[in-house]
Amino acid sequence: MASKGPREYTKIKRILIWVLLLNWGVAAAKIIYGILSRCSSMTADGIHSFADGASNIIGIVGIHLAAQPTDSDHPYGHKKYETFFSLGIAILLFLAAFNLGKESIIRIFNPVIPDINATSFAVMLVTMAINVGVMRYEYKKGKKLQSDILLSDSLHTRADILTSFSVIITLVAIKLGYPILDPIATLVIALFITRAGLEIMREGSRVLCDTAPIADIKKITDIVLSVEGVKNCHKIRTRGRTDDIYLDLHVQVRADMHMDRAHRISYAIEEKIKAMIPEITDVVVHMEPKEN
């Protein structure tokens, strides 16, 4: 897929807005019923869903900034803002995990017997089904649009699904006479949330720390060597997002070649690479003489 343009960013914003509304609807259902039934694991799951909604807002802001055109201060564009704001989602996850972990420890030493009934199971099953649909949709669109925000948010939602499943197991255990599993499940949920945050940070740091988005450079080498007049190429480096890759490389040509000819070869290399690998948005070619 080629680099994202205004149309793709508009699609991502629209997806995030719809997901935001769904997440907050799910969160309200779980938090309200969790409080009424005094089930801390259900309330914790609702808080996690609310954090999903907060992450959508962060994503909308990040996408808005990433869609801005290049300017004098940002000659390479603003696209890394999308990756940067995805780290904000990870921070929200860590905060939620800390608060839930603290609450679970308090409930272990000060137990409360939750009021569990059929409605409790119905709320969890319906909200989990909604989350499954949201996660699959976001992940699919995130891959198609190569959006860090959508992919990070889908991981966030996946953690929510896992925690919802653990809550359902906890509700069963409580009905069987083991209420102590409620705060323990809340602690497990906090660990799930922490893991999702770490995964988002790992992916975001790869982009921000300039990890090579193209590990196998053979395809680039083959493209360059197919251009007439090129003798060799080396020192191939890539950086950036997977949908906004910057490439620089050294190309060797005949030592007696005229500058005009070398410039035309450089331009041909750039155009051919961009045509064959649309994710590459910028190519810097360093021309070198190759001694016979």
C-alpha positions, 0 to 999 in steps of 0.5 A: 500500500502507498503512503496514506493521504487525506482520504485514508486519514479521514477513514481512520478518524471515522472508524475511531469515532464509531469505535469510541461510541461502542466502547463507551456504551460497553463501558457504561453497561459493565461499570453500572451493573458492576457497581450495582452488583458489587462485582469488582472484576466486572467494574474493572472490566468496565473501566478497561472499556472506558480506557478503550474509549479514552484511547480512541480520543487520543487516536483521533487527535493523533490522526488529526496531527499526522494528516497535516502537510509538510511545513518548514518545521516538519519537512518530512511530514507529521506522520510519526505523530500517529505512532507517538500518540499510540504510545499515549494509549499504552500509558492509559493502559498502564495507569488503568492496570495500576489502579485495578491492581491496587483495588484488587489487593484492597478487596483481597484483604477486605472481601465483599460478596458480589450479587451475581444473577443471570443479568450479570452473565447477559451483560458480560456476554453481550458486551464481549460479543460487541468487543470481538466485532470491534477488534476484528474490524479495527485490526482488519482496517488497521492492516489495510490502512497501515494505521498504528493507531487502529492496530494499537487500539485493536490490541487494546480491545483484544485485552478487553476481550480476554479480561471479559472472558476472565470475568465470566469465569469469575462470575461462575466461580462466585456462583459456586461459592468462591467470591475470593476469585473476584479480586484475584481475577481483577489482579489478573485483568491488570496483568493482561492490560499491562501486557497489552501496553507493553506490546503497543510500546514495543511496536511504537518504539520500533518506528520512533527509534528508526528500526529498519522497516525493510529487513530484507534488502535483496528486493531493493538491490535487485531493483537498483541493479536492473537500472541500466548503467548501475554497476553496484549498490551498497550501504542500503538503509531504511527507516520510518513507518511501514507506510512511510519508508525513507531509503538511502543507498550508495550506487556505483557507476562508471568513473568516467560517466558524465554528471548528466548521465549519472543524474538521470540514472539516479532519478530512474532508480528513485522512480523505479523503487517508488513504483515497485515498493509504494510504501517507500516515499523518499529515496536518497541516492549517493552516486559513487565512481566504480574503478575498473 
